[in-house]
């Protein structure tokens, strides 16, 4: 089954809002991320999803993300 390329961004958003990293963002950081995520992305489904993922990864890196212990909650 081929995935519709037009909904890649929406699938990415759904995945992100359920992620543990998104849970640890402040409301302002969340809003800032949505501001930098482009509304229109070209390419296949996989290419569009990869672009969204690269943007999110770069955004987290800018916030000081580390895979272990980042903003741990007790």
C-alpha positions as CSV (number, residue, x, y, z in Angstrom):
1,X,0.0,0.0,0.0
2,X,1.4,3.4,-1.0
3,X,1.2,6.2,1.5
4,X,-0.2,9.4,0.3
5,X,2.6,12.0,0.2
6,X,0.2,14.8,1.1
7,X,-0.3,13.5,4.6
8,X,3.3,12.8,5.5
9,X,3.5,16.0,7.5
10,X,0.3,15.2,9.4
11,X,1.6,11.7,10.2
12,X,4.9,13.2,11.4
13,X,3.0,15.7,13.7
14,X,0.9,12.8,15.2
15,X,4.1,10.9,15.9
16,X,5.9,13.8,17.5
17,X,3.0,14.9,19.8
18,X,3.1,11.4,21.3
19,X,6.9,11.3,21.7
20,X,8.7,11.6,25.0
21,X,10.9,14.4,23.7
22,X,7.8,16.5,22.9
23,X,6.5,15.9,26.4
24,X,9.6,17.5,27.8
25,X,9.4,20.7,25.7
26,X,7.9,23.8,27.4
27,X,4.8,25.3,25.8
28,X,6.9,28.1,24.3
29,X,9.4,25.6,22.8
30,X,6.5,23.6,21.3
31,X,5.1,26.7,19.7
32,X,8.5,27.8,18.4
33,X,8.9,24.3,16.8
34,X,5.5,24.6,15.0
35,X,6.6,28.0,13.7
36,X,9.8,26.5,12.1
37,X,8.1,23.4,10.6
38,X,7.2,24.4,7.0
39,X,3.6,24.1,5.9
40,X,4.6,22.9,2.4
41,X,7.2,20.3,1.8
42,X,7.9,18.6,-1.6
43,X,8.8,15.1,-2.5
44,X,7.6,11.6,-1.8
45,X,6.0,10.5,1.4
46,X,9.4,9.2,2.7
47,X,11.2,12.4,1.6
48,X,8.7,14.7,3.3
49,X,8.8,12.6,6.5
50,X,12.6,12.7,6.4
51,X,12.6,16.5,6.0
52,X,10.3,16.9,9.0
53,X,12.4,14.5,11.1
54,X,15.6,16.4,10.2
55,X,14.0,19.7,11.2
56,X,12.9,18.2,14.6
57,X,16.2,16.6,15.2
58,X,18.0,19.9,14.5
59,X,15.6,21.8,16.7
60,X,16.2,19.4,19.6
61,X,19.9,19.6,19.1
62,X,19.6,23.4,19.4
63,X,17.9,22.9,22.7
64,X,20.7,20.8,24.0
65,X,19.1,17.4,23.5
66,X,21.0,14.3,24.6
67,X,19.6,10.8,24.2
68,X,20.1,9.9,27.9
69,X,19.0,11.9,30.8
70,X,17.7,14.9,28.8
71,X,15.3,16.8,31.0
72,X,14.6,13.9,33.2
73,X,11.5,13.9,35.4
74,X,11.5,12.4,38.8
